[in-house]
């Protein structure tokens, strides 16, 4: 089982290509240019018709001064004046219709662009929560595997000083290879920590963790095939570090159906691992995006800007959906996707969320 954060099963989704962005920008620019040309040309036509009407008016005045000799010319001037008015009417209608059509086109392009952007953000939200799910699935495999280690089983069965020393050494060897963990604790069934992998750094042996949610749940696991996945928390015994704790029961003989004799708790070093995921989501600078992972209570557990972790709760309009996007009253786009889980890891109701400033 790999201890590395990057999982090759599915690459991080990429941002749209420059060609996509260029085409969208080109359509918007050309539409705006067509609209401006229409306005400019119709204004030019109106200026010409105004000149025609003025000339026709002057001709009528001169024909009236000429008396009977100017009567024929007056008819021509009147016709010119009428034609000018018709041209002016057509020009105004043309301007109105073209402006409306180009306006509708611009609005339609904006809607399509927003929808495309929103769907892309939803995909990236899914990508973020999927990556953490796949990573945490490995953690559930690790804890169940290591709970069957002979040193761990022997120490849980009979925690003599020699057995404790050997179990601690064994847990230390595991930590040397799996750098995504802060510490591994072996507890007895009363919640007392009897061995840990980093005894020189974390003096937790002798501490009692029976009050913790993860230990209480681990105490009731039915077999060695089951596990407990805890929410992200600050762990005081580990320097108040952010950890996600995973537990499995240690059973007699290392057998899945053996009698429970202890609990193995492994503390995933959450903050640096989660930060790498949310900061690795490839949103563009133009998106002004904040990438988040939130738990089932919508509490921020990871943020690309490093703000509000374990203290901020976001307002998320789910409307009964597992995924989607919307714009709030300020124009901010919010995209989200619920955890799909991975293999036997069902997830904890977390969401990947991307917030794009207006």
Protein Blocks (a to p, Z undefined) as FASTA:
>chain_A
ZZbfbdckbccdddddfklmmmmmmmmmmmmmmmmmmmmmmmmmmmmmmmmmmmmmmmmm
mmmmnommlmmmmmmmmmmmmmmmmmmmmmmmmmmmmmmmmmmmmmmmmmmmmmmmmmmm
mmmmmmmmmmmmmmmmmmmmmmmmmmmpmklmmmmmmccfklmmmmmmmmmmmmmmmmmb
fbdcdddfkopafbdfklmlmccehpacklpmklmmmmmpfbfkbccdddddddfknoop
acddddddddehhiakbccfbdcdddddfklmmmmmmmmpccdfklopacddddfkopaf
bdfklpaihkaccdddfkopabdcdddfkopacdddddebjajbnbjoiacdddddZZ
